[in-house]
Amino acid sequence: MALGPRLDLRQSQSLVMTPQLQQAIKLLALSNLEIEGFIAEELEKNPLLETASEESREAAAPSEGDGFEDTPDPATADSLLQNGGADDEARLDIEESALSDDTGSDAGMDGALGMGGIAGHAGGEDGPDLDLLAADEVSLHDHLLAQAGSALSGQEQMIAGQLIERIDETGYLRADLLRLSHQLGVPVAMLEDVLETIQTFEPTGVAARDLSECLAIQAREADRYDPCMAKLIDNLDLVARGELGRLKRMCRVDDEDMAEMIAELRNYDPKPGCQFGGEPVQAVVPDIFVAERKKGWAIELNNATLPKLIVNRSYYHELSEAGDDEESRAWLNECLANANWLTKALDQRARTIIKVAGELVKRQADFFRKGVTHLKPLTLREIAEAIDMHESTVSRATSNKYLSCERGLFELKYFFTSGISTGTDGEAASSEAVKSHIRTLIENEDKILSDDKLVALLKEQGFDIARRTVAKYREAMGIGSSVERRRQKKLANRAA
């Protein structure tokens, strides 16, 4: 058989994700605030896109798939949370037809000593001072640099600036002095002298290299740094474990002196830098509002953070008539296609999220009515099968989304939990519900409960789970063992 080149025609099928499909999948996983930023970028690039005015949005009828029936007075997000089920003509649960797809550390010491953060100030009866809130807060670094400018000069001021740059937001120095001395070309002794000066700045305890040094600085400032206090501060790990007998022997003090020393430690600030403003805290904004009505559940997207886009077709016709060259017409047609696709993709995203949230609310109705102890085990696959979608689509629709209801603000992922057999009627209970029961039992304990005792009490409530499971959930919630809780209680009683 002779060998030679030839041409063959073959047909095959394959799934190809277009750039628009990839973008639509990306949009589904974004939160409302992230969508708002994405829309702002598109408005700058596409002259045919506009945001609908408030008047046109109020006059427009609810779009299909928004989760509500048409009524003369459409509910707003505020009315959902304030009025609850007062409206007899409230709109019902989502209709499937309307939603079809047609398109041992320092942290441990903080807890042991009861050292909390600095509480924020509340506004007076006339409300908070908006001008004060709007003003730029002085950062910790700026505050320290201002003190260094008046206390130091020359090369020492330069060294102080380098050290202050390496102080984190909690007030601790995160730098190796030996390495820094090589980088700056100065002796380590000079660095230590400048650091000692910085440690006298406000807030007291700043520029410490660990928790012990931070507390020691504050004890010196309060004139309480005697040999006994120094020994106590050097053994903070024993304080965290509540080994008071060993500490009393090491410090050579009696019960009364030990209680006073621990009470003094409780008054110190383990994170002095937190008194100054750091990075602004981003508030969590809900993407979905849920409220119970007499005839069902009302579910609404947070339109306050989701601008309504429209395509300005009159402007398109005006530009198309003015343009003469083919390149301009091609660019204009591309802008029109992108604008049409974006509005359709955002509408489909809203439909998908409402559809997923609607099924989730139906499955977890007892949680919204009665609380976390009635949270049921739920998986992404169950929701996907119920609404005839792929599991990955449900995962994206619940990512970075928050739901607001009468019980508070919850991430949608919170409602998907594993199940634990109750051992009574064969039904499973949510792991979050079991954690809630464990937390309640421990918070209300008069006598410290061991894990075995917790297992027995949970069994009386219908939860037949193993001891190792109780220990795992207790540790996941940051609750210590019975031995640790007994020591903490003893420590608190001594310090009181």
TORDREN-235781 format. One line per 3 residues: their letters; for each residue x, y, z of N, C-alpha, C. Coordinates in steps of 0.2 Angstrom, whole numbers. Example, Ala and Ser with C-alpha at 12.3 -4.5 7.8 and 13.67 -1.06 7.14 Angstrom:
<panus>
AS = 66/-28/39/62/-22/39/66/-16/39  64/-11/35/68/-5/36/64/0/39
</panus>
This chain:
<panus>
MAL = 4/-6/0/0/0/0/4/6/0  3/10/-5/7/16/-6/5/22/0  10/25/2/9/30/7/10/37/4
GPR = 5/41/6/5/48/3/0/53/6  1/59/5/-3/64/9/-10/64/6  -15/65/10/-22/66/8/-26/70/13
LDL = -32/73/10/-36/77/14/-42/73/16  -44/74/23/-50/70/25/-55/76/29  -61/75/28/-66/80/32/-69/76/37
RQS = -69/78/43/-72/75/49/-76/80/53  -82/78/55/-86/82/60/-86/80/67  -86/85/71/-86/83/78/-89/89/82
QSL = -91/87/88/-95/92/93/-91/93/99  -91/99/101/-87/100/108/-90/106/111  -90/106/118/-92/112/121/-87/118/122
VMT = -89/123/120/-84/129/120/-87/135/124  -84/137/128/-86/143/132/-84/149/129  -89/153/126/-87/159/123/-85/165/129
PQL = -82/170/127/-80/175/131/-86/178/135  -92/178/132/-98/181/135/-100/176/140  -100/170/139/-102/165/144/-98/165/150
QQA = -91/165/149/-87/166/154/-88/172/158  -90/177/155/-91/183/159/-98/183/163  -102/179/160/-109/178/164/-108/174/170
IKL = -103/169/169/-102/165/175/-98/169/180  -94/173/178/-90/177/183/-95/182/187  -100/185/183/-105/189/186/-109/186/191
LAL = -111/180/190/-115/176/195/-112/175/202  -105/175/202/-101/174/208/-100/180/212  -101/186/208/-100/192/212/-105/194/216
SNL = -104/198/222/-109/201/226/-112/207/223  -117/210/226/-120/216/223/-115/222/223  -111/223/228/-106/228/228/-101/227/223
EIE = -99/221/221/-94/220/216/-97/221/209  -104/219/209/-107/220/202/-108/228/201  -109/232/206/-109/239/206/-103/242/203
GFI = -97/239/205/-91/242/203/-90/240/196  -92/234/194/-91/231/187/-95/235/182  -101/237/184/-106/241/180/-103/248/179
AEE = -100/251/185/-97/258/184/-91/258/178  -87/252/178/-82/252/173/-85/251/166  -91/247/165/-94/247/159/-97/253/157
LEK = -100/257/161/-103/263/160/-98/268/157  -92/268/159/-86/272/156/-84/270/149  -84/263/148/-82/261/142/-87/261/136
NPL = -94/260/138/-99/259/133/-104/266/133  -104/270/128/-108/276/128/-115/274/127  -117/268/126/-124/266/125/-127/264/131
LET = -123/263/136/-126/261/143/-128/267/147  -133/266/151/-135/272/155/-139/268/161  -138/272/167/-142/269/173/-149/272/173
ASE = -154/268/174/-161/271/175/-162/276/180  -165/281/179/-167/286/184/-171/283/190  -171/286/195/-175/284/201/-183/284/199
ESR = -185/289/195/-192/290/193/-194/284/189  -190/282/184/-191/277/179/-191/270/182  -187/269/187/-187/263/191/-193/262/195
EAA = -196/267/198/-202/267/202/-208/266/198  -208/269/192/-213/268/188/-214/262/184  -208/259/183/-208/252/179/-211/247/184
APS = -214/242/180/-217/237/184/-212/232/185  -212/228/191/-207/223/192/-206/218/187  -200/217/185/-198/212/180/-200/205/182
EGD = -201/201/177/-203/194/178/-197/190/181  -199/187/186/-193/183/190/-191/187/196  -194/192/198/-191/196/204/-194/193/210
GFE = -198/188/210/-200/184/216/-207/187/219  -210/192/215/-216/194/218/-221/195/213  -228/195/215/-233/196/210/-234/204/210
DTP = -237/206/204/-238/213/203/-244/216/208  -242/221/212/-247/224/216/-246/232/215  -251/236/217/-251/243/216/-246/246/220
DPA = -244/243/226/-239/246/230/-233/241/231  -228/241/226/-223/236/227/-219/237/234  -217/231/237/-213/232/243/-206/234/242
TAD = -204/238/246/-197/240/246/-193/236/251  -186/236/251/-182/232/255/-183/235/262  -184/241/263/-185/244/270/-192/241/273
SLL = -197/241/269/-204/239/271/-204/232/273  -200/228/269/-199/221/271/-197/219/278  -192/223/280/-189/222/286/-193/226/292
QNG = -196/231/290/-200/235/296/-207/232/297  -211/230/291/-218/229/292/-219/221/293  -214/217/291/-214/210/292/-221/207/289
GAD = -225/204/292/-231/201/289/-237/205/290  -237/211/290/-243/215/291/-247/216/285  -245/215/279/-249/216/273/-253/210/272
DEA = -259/211/272/-264/205/270/-263/203/263  -261/208/258/-261/206/251/-253/205/249  -250/203/254/-242/201/253/-242/196/247
RLD = -236/197/244/-235/193/238/-232/186/241  -234/181/237/-232/174/240/-225/172/238  -224/165/239/-218/162/238/-216/163/230
IEE = -210/162/228/-208/162/221/-212/157/217  -214/159/211/-218/154/207/-212/152/202  -212/145/201/-207/142/197/-208/145/189
SAL = -215/146/188/-216/148/181/-213/155/179  -213/159/185/-210/166/184/-203/166/184  -199/160/185/-192/160/186/-189/156/181
SDD = -192/154/175/-189/150/170/-183/153/167  -179/149/165/-173/152/162/-174/153/155  -177/159/153/-179/160/146/-173/163/143
TGS = -169/166/146/-163/168/142/-157/164/145  -11/143/357/-7/146/363/-4/152/362  -7/157/360/-4/163/357/-6/169/361
DAG = -4/175/358/-6/181/361/-14/181/361  -17/179/357/-24/179/357/-27/175/362  -23/169/364/-26/165/370/-25/169/376
MDG = -19/173/377/-18/177/383/-24/183/383  -26/186/378/-31/191/378/-37/188/381  -39/182/379/-45/179/382/-44/177/389
ALG = -38/175/391/-37/173/398/-37/179/402  -35/185/400/-35/190/404/-41/195/404  -45/193/399/-51/197/398/-50/204/394
MGG = -45/204/390/-43/210/387/-46/211/381  -51/216/380/-54/217/374/-52/223/370  -55/224/364/-53/230/360/-56/236/363
IAG = -54/242/360/-56/248/362/-63/249/359  -68/251/363/-75/251/360/-76/258/356  -80/258/351/-81/264/347/-86/268/351
HAG = -86/275/350/-90/280/353/-97/280/350  -102/281/354/-108/281/351/-110/288/350  -115/290/346/-117/296/345/-122/298/350
GED = -123/305/352/-128/307/357/-135/307/354  -139/310/358/-146/309/356/-148/313/350  -144/317/348/-145/321/341/-142/317/336
GPD = -139/311/337/-136/307/332/-128/308/332  -125/304/328/-117/305/327/-115/311/324  -109/314/325/-107/320/322/-104/318/315
LDL = -108/319/310/-106/317/303/-99/320/301  -98/326/303/-92/330/301/-86/326/304  -87/324/311/-82/320/314/-80/314/311
LAA = -86/310/309/-85/304/305/-82/304/299  -83/310/295/-80/311/289/-73/313/289  -71/316/294/-64/318/295/-59/312/295
DEV = -53/313/292/-48/308/292/-46/307/299  -45/300/301/-43/299/307/-35/299/307  -32/301/312/-25/301/312/-22/293/313
SLH = -18/291/309/-15/284/309/-10/284/315  -9/277/317/-4/276/322/3/279/320  5/277/313/11/279/311/12/287/311
DHL = 7/290/309/7/298/309/8/300/316  4/297/321/5/299/328/12/298/331  15/293/329/21/291/331/27/296/328
LAQ = 26/297/322/31/301/318/31/308/321  25/311/323/24/317/325/28/318/332  27/312/336/31/312/343/38/312/342
AGS = 40/308/337/47/307/335/51/313/333  47/317/329/49/324/327/51/329/332  47/328/338/49/333/343/54/330/348
ALS = 55/323/348/59/320/353/66/319/350  67/318/344/73/316/341/75/320/335  81/320/333/83/324/328/89/320/324
GQE = 90/323/318/96/320/314/95/313/313  101/309/313/101/302/312/96/298/316  95/300/322/90/296/326/83/297/324
QMI = 82/302/321/75/303/319/74/299/312  79/298/308/79/294/302/78/287/305  81/285/310/81/278/312/74/277/315
AGQ = 71/282/319/65/281/321/59/280/316  60/284/310/56/283/305/56/276/302  62/273/301/62/266/299/59/261/304
LIE = 60/262/310/57/258/315/49/259/315  47/265/315/40/266/315/36/263/309  40/263/303/37/260/297/36/252/298
RID = 39/249/303/39/242/304/34/240/310  31/245/312/26/244/318/19/242/314  16/237/316/10/235/313/4/239/316
ETG = -2/237/314/-8/241/316/-10/240/323  -7/234/326/-9/233/333/-4/236/338  2/239/335/6/243/339/13/239/340
YLR = 14/233/337/20/229/339/25/230/333  31/230/335/37/230/330/38/224/327  38/224/321/39/217/317/45/218/313
ADL = 51/218/316/57/219/313/63/216/317  68/213/313/74/210/316/79/216/317  81/218/323/85/224/324/92/222/321
LRL = 95/216/321/101/215/318/101/216/311  96/213/307/96/214/300/95/221/298  91/225/302/89/232/300/96/236/301
SHQ = 100/234/306/106/238/307/111/237/301  111/231/298/115/230/292/112/234/286  106/234/286/103/238/280/104/245/281
LGV = 104/248/287/104/255/288/112/257/289  116/252/291/123/254/292/124/257/298  120/255/304/121/259/310/122/253/315
PVA = 125/255/321/125/249/326/119/247/329  119/241/331/112/238/334/111/242/341  116/244/344/115/248/351/111/255/349
MLE = 113/258/344/109/264/342/102/263/341  100/257/337/94/255/336/90/254/342  93/251/347/90/249/353/88/255/357
DVL = 93/260/357/92/267/360/86/270/358  86/271/351/80/274/348/73/270/349  74/264/349/68/260/350/65/261/358
ETI = 70/261/362/68/263/369/65/270/370  67/274/366/63/281/366/56/280/363  56/277/357/49/276/354/44/272/359
QTF = 47/268/363/43/264/368/40/269/374  43/275/374/40/280/379/34/284/376  33/283/369/28/287/366/21/284/368
EPT = 16/289/366/9/287/367/7/283/360  3/278/361/0/275/367/5/271/370  4/270/377/8/266/381/8/259/379
GVA = 14/256/378/15/249/376/17/248/369  17/254/365/18/253/358/25/252/356  27/249/351/33/247/348/36/241/352
ARD = 32/237/356/34/231/359/35/226/354  40/221/356/41/215/351/37/209/352  34/209/358/29/203/360/25/206/366
LSE = 20/201/367/15/203/372/18/205/379  23/201/381/26/202/388/30/209/388  33/211/383/36/217/383/31/223/383
CLA = 26/222/379/20/227/379/17/228/386  16/222/390/13/223/396/18/226/401  25/224/400/30/227/405/31/234/404
IQA = 30/237/398/31/244/397/25/248/400  19/245/400/13/248/403/14/247/411  17/242/413/18/241/420/23/246/423
REA = 28/248/419/33/253/421/30/260/421  26/261/416/22/267/416/18/268/422  15/263/424/10/263/430/14/263/437
DRY = 21/262/436/25/261/442/23/255/446  21/249/442/20/243/446/24/237/443  30/239/440/34/234/438/39/232/443
DPC = 37/228/448/42/226/453/44/219/451  48/216/455/51/209/453/45/204/453  40/205/457/35/200/457/31/200/450
MAK = 29/207/449/26/208/442/30/206/436  36/207/437/41/205/431/41/197/430  41/194/436/40/186/435/34/184/433
LID = 28/188/434/22/186/432/21/187/424  24/193/422/23/194/415/28/190/411  33/187/414/38/183/410/35/176/410
NLD = 29/174/413/26/168/413/19/168/411  17/172/406/10/173/404/7/166/402  11/162/399/8/155/397/5/152/403
LVA = 8/152/409/5/149/415/-1/153/417  -1/160/416/-7/163/417/-13/161/413  -11/160/407/-17/158/402/-19/151/404
RGE = -15/147/407/-17/140/409/-20/140/416  -20/145/419/-23/146/426/-19/142/431  -13/141/430/-9/138/435/-7/143/441
LGR = -12/144/445/-10/150/450/-6/147/456  -6/141/457/-2/138/463/6/139/461  7/137/455/14/137/452/16/145/452
LKR = 12/149/450/14/156/449/15/159/456  11/157/461/12/160/468/19/158/470  21/152/469/27/150/471/33/153/468
MCR = 32/154/461/37/158/457/38/165/459  32/168/460/32/175/462/33/177/470  32/171/474/33/172/481/28/177/484
VDD = 21/176/482/16/180/484/10/176/487  6/179/491/0/175/493/-6/176/488  -12/173/490/-18/173/486/-20/180/484
EDM = -20/185/489/-22/191/489/-18/195/484  -11/195/485/-7/198/480/-7/196/473  -8/189/472/-9/186/465/-15/189/462
AEM = -21/190/466/-27/192/463/-26/199/461  -22/203/465/-21/210/463/-17/211/457  -12/207/456/-7/207/451/-11/205/444
IAE = -15/200/445/-19/198/439/-24/203/437  -27/207/442/-32/212/441/-28/218/437  -22/219/439/-18/224/436/-17/223/429
LRN = -15/217/427/-14/215/420/-20/215/416  -26/214/419/-32/215/415/-34/222/413  -31/227/417/-32/234/415/-27/236/409
YDP = -22/232/407/-18/234/402/-21/232/395  -18/236/390/-21/235/383/-16/231/379  -17/225/377/-13/220/374/-11/223/367
KPG = -16/227/364/-15/229/357/-16/237/357  -11/241/359/-12/248/360/-13/251/353  -10/249/348/-11/252/342/-18/252/339
CQF = -22/248/342/-29/248/339/-33/254/341  -30/258/346/-34/264/348/-34/269/342  -30/268/337/-30/273/331/-33/269/325
GGE = -35/273/321/-39/271/315/-34/267/310  -36/261/308/-32/258/303/-35/258/296  -35/252/293/-39/252/287/-46/252/288
PVQ = -50/256/284/-57/256/285/-61/250/285  -65/248/289/-69/242/289/-74/242/284  -75/237/280/-80/237/275/-86/234/278
AVV = -91/237/278/-98/235/281/-100/229/276  -103/224/279/-107/219/275/-113/222/273  -115/222/266/-121/224/264/-125/218/261
PDI = -131/217/263/-135/211/261/-137/212/254  -137/206/251/-139/206/243/-146/204/243  -149/201/248/-156/198/248/-159/200/254
FVA = -166/202/254/-170/203/259/-175/198/260  -176/195/266/-181/190/266/-186/192/272  -192/192/271/-197/193/277/-203/188/276
ERK = -206/186/282/-212/182/281/-218/186/281  -222/184/277/-229/187/276/-234/182/278  -240/184/279/-246/179/281/-247/174/276
KGW = -245/175/269/-246/170/264/-240/167/261  -234/168/265/-228/165/262/-222/170/264  -217/169/260/-211/172/261/-210/178/255
AIE = -208/184/257/-206/189/252/-199/189/252  -196/189/246/-189/188/244/-188/194/239  -183/198/240/-181/203/236/-174/205/236
LNN = -171/206/230/-164/208/229/-163/215/232  -157/217/234/-156/223/237/-154/228/231  -159/231/228/-158/235/222/-155/242/224
ATL = -154/243/230/-150/250/232/-143/249/230  -140/243/230/-133/242/228/-133/239/221  -138/239/217/-138/235/211/-141/240/206
PKL = -138/244/202/-140/249/197/-144/246/192  -149/249/189/-153/246/184/-150/249/177  -148/245/173/-145/247/167/-150/247/161
IVN = -150/252/157/-154/253/151/-149/254/145  -152/252/139/-148/254/133/-151/260/129  -147/265/128/-150/271/125/-150/270/117
RSY = -155/267/115/-156/266/107/-156/272/103  -159/277/106/-160/283/102/-153/286/101  -148/286/106/-142/288/105/-138/284/100
YHE = -140/277/100/-136/273/95/-138/275/88  -145/276/87/-147/278/80/-144/285/78  -143/290/83/-140/296/81/-133/295/79
LSE = -129/291/83/-122/290/81/-121/286/75  -126/281/73/-125/277/67/-127/282/61  -131/286/62/-132/291/56/-127/296/55
AGD = -123/298/60/-118/303/59/-111/299/57  -111/293/58/-104/289/57/-104/287/49  -99/288/46/-98/287/39/-94/281/37
DEE = -88/280/41/-84/275/40/-86/268/43  -84/263/40/-85/256/42/-83/254/49  -77/257/51/-74/256/57/-78/258/63
SRA = -81/264/62/-85/267/67/-91/263/68  -94/261/62/-101/257/63/-99/251/66  -94/248/65/-92/241/68/-91/242/75
WLN = -88/247/77/-87/249/85/-94/250/88  -98/254/85/-104/255/87/-109/249/88  -109/245/83/-112/239/83/-110/234/89
ECL = -103/234/90/-100/230/95/-103/233/102  -103/240/103/-105/243/109/-113/241/110  -117/241/105/-124/239/106/-124/232/108
ANA = -121/227/105/-121/220/106/-119/219/114  -113/222/116/-111/222/123/-116/224/128  -119/230/126/-124/233/130/-130/228/131
NWL = -133/225/125/-138/221/126/-137/214/130  -131/212/128/-129/206/132/-128/207/140  -125/213/142/-124/214/149/-131/215/152
TKA = -136/219/149/-142/219/153/-146/212/153  -145/208/148/-148/201/148/-144/197/154  -138/198/154/-134/194/159/-136/196/166
LDQ = -137/202/167/-138/204/174/-145/202/176  -150/202/171/-157/200/172/-157/193/174  -153/189/170/-152/182/171/-149/180/178
RAR = -144/184/180/-141/183/186/-146/184/192  -150/190/191/-155/191/197/-160/185/197  -162/183/191/-167/177/191/-164/171/195
TII = -158/170/193/-155/164/196/-154/164/204  -152/170/206/-151/171/213/-157/171/217  -163/174/214/-169/174/217/-172/166/217
KVA = -171/163/212/-173/156/212/-169/152/217  -163/152/218/-159/148/223/-161/151/230  -162/157/231/-164/159/238/-171/157/239
GEL = -175/157/235/-182/155/236/-182/148/238  -179/143/235/-178/136/237/-175/135/244  -170/139/245/-166/139/251/-171/141/257
VKR = -175/146/256/-179/149/261/-185/143/263  -187/140/257/-192/135/258/-189/129/262  -183/127/261/-180/122/264/-178/123/272
QAD = -176/130/273/-174/132/280/-180/136/283  -186/135/281/-191/139/284/-191/139/292  -190/133/295/-190/133/302/-184/137/305
FFR = -179/138/302/-174/142/304/-176/149/305  -179/152/299/-181/159/299/-187/160/304  -191/155/306/-196/156/311/-194/154/318
KGV = -189/149/319/-188/147/326/-181/148/328  -176/149/324/-169/150/326/-164/144/323  -158/145/325/-153/141/323/-153/134/325
THL = -157/132/330/-158/125/333/-162/121/328  -166/125/324/-170/121/319/-167/121/312  -161/123/311/-157/123/305/-156/116/302
KPL = -158/114/296/-158/108/294/-152/106/289  -149/100/289/-144/99/285/-146/100/277  -141/103/274/-143/105/267/-137/105/263
TLR = -137/102/256/-131/102/252/-133/106/245  -128/108/242/-129/112/236/-133/107/231  -131/101/231/-134/96/226/-142/96/227
EIA = -144/96/233/-151/96/234/-155/102/231  -152/108/232/-155/114/229/-154/114/222  -149/111/219/-148/111/212/-153/106/209
EAI = -154/100/212/-159/96/209/-166/98/210  -168/102/215/-174/105/216/-176/110/211  -171/114/209/-173/120/204/-170/118/197
DMH = -168/112/196/-166/110/189/-160/114/187  -155/115/191/-149/118/189/-143/114/191  -137/116/188/-131/112/190/-128/114/196
EST = -125/110/200/-123/111/206/-118/117/207  -113/118/201/-109/123/201/-112/130/200  -118/130/197/-122/136/196/-124/138/203
VSR = -127/134/207/-129/135/214/-123/138/218  -118/135/217/-112/137/221/-110/144/220  -110/146/213/-108/152/211/-113/157/214
ATS = -120/155/213/-125/160/215/-125/161/223  -122/157/227/-122/158/234/-115/160/237  -111/161/232/-104/164/234/-104/171/235
NKY = -101/174/241/-101/181/242/-108/184/242  -113/181/244/-120/184/245/-122/183/252  -125/188/254/-128/189/261/-135/190/261
LSC = -138/187/266/-146/187/266/-147/190/273  -152/195/272/-154/199/278/-161/197/280  -163/195/286/-169/193/289/-170/196/296
ERG = -176/194/299/-177/196/306/-172/194/311  -169/188/309/-164/185/314/-157/188/313  -156/192/308/-149/195/307/-147/194/300
LFE = -140/195/299/-137/195/292/-133/188/292  -134/184/287/-131/178/286/-128/177/279  -122/174/278/-120/172/272/-124/166/269
LKY = -125/166/263/-129/160/260/-126/154/261  -119/154/261/-116/147/262/-117/145/269  -119/149/274/-121/147/281/-126/142/281
FFT = -131/142/277/-137/137/277/-135/131/274  -129/130/271/-127/123/269/-123/120/274  -126/115/278/-122/112/283/-123/104/282
SGI = -118/101/285/-118/93/285/-123/91/290  -125/85/290/-130/82/294/-128/77/299  -131/77/305/-129/72/310/-135/68/312
STG = -135/62/313/-141/58/315/-143/59/322  -149/60/323/-152/62/329/-153/55/333  -154/50/330/-154/44/334/-161/42/336
TDG = -166/47/334/-173/46/337/-178/44/331  -179/48/327/-184/47/321/-180/46/315  -174/45/315/-170/44/309/-169/50/305
EAA = -171/56/307/-170/62/303/-163/65/306  -160/68/301/-153/71/303/-154/78/305  -149/81/309/-149/87/312/-143/91/309
SSE = -144/97/308/-138/101/306/-132/102/311  -126/102/308/-121/102/313/-121/109/316  -123/114/313/-124/121/316/-129/121/322
AVK = -134/117/321/-139/116/326/-136/113/332  -132/108/331/-129/104/337/-124/109/340  -120/113/336/-115/117/339/-119/122/344
SHI = -125/125/341/-129/129/345/-131/126/352  -133/120/352/-135/117/358/-129/116/363  -123/114/360/-117/114/364/-115/120/367
RTL = -115/126/363/-114/132/366/-119/134/371  -125/133/370/-130/135/375/-129/131/382  -127/124/381/-126/120/387/-120/123/391
IEN = -115/125/388/-109/127/391/-110/134/394  -113/139/390/-114/145/393/-119/145/399  -123/140/400/-128/140/406/-125/135/411
EDK = -119/133/411/-117/128/415/-115/131/422  -118/128/427/-116/130/434/-110/127/436  -110/120/435/-104/116/436/-101/114/430
ILS = -94/115/429/-91/113/423/-93/106/420  -95/106/414/-97/100/411/-92/97/407  -90/91/408/-85/87/404/-89/85/397
DDK = -84/83/392/-87/81/386/-92/75/386  -90/71/391/-95/65/392/-102/67/395  -102/72/399/-108/75/402/-112/78/396
LVA = -108/82/392/-111/85/386/-115/80/381  -111/74/380/-114/69/376/-121/67/379  -121/66/386/-127/63/389/-132/68/389
LLK = -131/75/390/-136/80/389/-139/81/382  -134/80/377/-137/80/370/-141/75/368  -139/69/371/-143/63/370/-150/64/372
EQG = -151/67/378/-158/68/381/-162/73/376  -158/77/373/-161/82/368/-162/79/361  -160/73/360/-162/69/354/-156/69/349
FDI = -150/71/352/-144/71/347/-139/65/350  -139/60/346/-135/54/348/-128/54/344  -123/58/347/-117/59/344/-111/57/348
ARR = -106/56/345/-100/53/349/-96/58/353  -92/56/358/-89/61/362/-84/65/357  -80/62/353/-75/65/349/-79/70/344
TVA = -85/69/342/-88/74/338/-90/80/343  -92/79/349/-93/85/353/-87/89/354  -81/85/355/-75/89/356/-73/93/350
KYR = -74/90/344/-72/93/338/-76/100/337  -83/99/338/-87/105/338/-85/110/343  -84/108/349/-82/113/354/-75/117/352
EAM = -70/113/350/-64/116/348/-65/121/342  -70/119/337/-71/123/332/-74/130/334  -78/130/339/-81/136/342/-76/140/346
GIG = -70/138/347/-65/141/351/-67/140/359  -70/135/361/-72/134/368/-67/129/371  -64/130/376/-59/126/379/-62/120/382
SSV = -58/115/384/-60/109/387/-62/110/394  -65/105/398/-68/106/404/-62/108/409  -56/106/408/-50/107/412/-49/115/411
ERR = -48/117/405/-47/124/404/-52/129/406  -58/127/405/-64/131/408/-64/131/416  -62/126/419/-62/126/426/-56/131/429
RQK = -51/131/425/-45/135/427/-47/142/426  -50/144/420/-52/150/418/-57/153/424  -62/149/426/-67/151/431/-63/152/437
KLA = -58/148/439/-55/149/445/-51/156/445  -48/157/439/-44/163/438/-48/169/439  -54/169/436/-59/174/436/-61/176/443
NRA = -62/170/447/-65/171/454/-59/174/458  -53/172/457/-47/175/461/-47/183/459  -47/185/453/-46/191/451/-52/196/452
A = -58/193/454/-64/197/455/-63/200/462
</panus>
